[in-house]
């Protein structure tokens, strides 16, 4: 497997995953024009995508979907409430594939699990994509860390984790009213650098080689601050790549996988976690 973040931040989010069975897009928060341009920069013909996965309906994760799909017949995978929140007023004939949150499904040899996350959206999810050689986990727009997140992300070869803000920079920010700051730091807002680092340190294993940090605030965070905060927390791990995704340009491709599977990775079946465990 390999991954490239096409763009990440409040201005739009999209991540591309490539493996033997096809190329998949997670979120379409950039404009359709930028999605096409950045896919082509990574050597991908947009018309050949095998599927699109949506984490939630907020505009910075889905704004480009309608226009991008005008002339394309690509299956779009979303849960029922996310589909309902997005489809009203769309002009494109979208081939929706509705999944049940927490219930794994398979596409061409890839197992996909969408698991619930706390955020102020209709039915927001994180994703785990896994095939015979690699496991990739993604969480973005997360208010706080749940046991469900830990269980699903554990054992990943590569991770995309939100690192939205630095606590001191957010507190000192003069552009945002206090209510907005409270929302960002709330249990349905975003993860700080420290929270992201602690999550990675908690779930990381010897397989983990690549960590992509995303959704960095342009005012209350930057790549240097995020890296300097998170890197020391990962000292016990053998992460070779710690990358801060940029809003304005795609990252390089990062390849991962093919390492031996760790036997004690937790396997989660639907219904094994209580509602209290999820949130």
ABEGO torsion letter per residue (X at the ends): XBBBBAEBEAAEBBBBBBBAAEBBBBEBABBAAAAAAAAAAAGBBAAABAEBBBABABAAAAAAAAAAAAABBBBBBBBAAAAAAAABGBABBBBBBBBBBGBBBBBGGBBBBBBBBBBBBABBBBBBBBBAABBBBBBBGBABBBAAAAAAABGBABBBBBBABBAAAAAABAABBAAAAAAAABAABBBBAAAAAAAAAAABBAABABBBBBGBBAAABBAAAAAAAAAAAAAABABABBBBBBAABBBBBBBBEGBBBBAABBBBBBGABBAAAAX
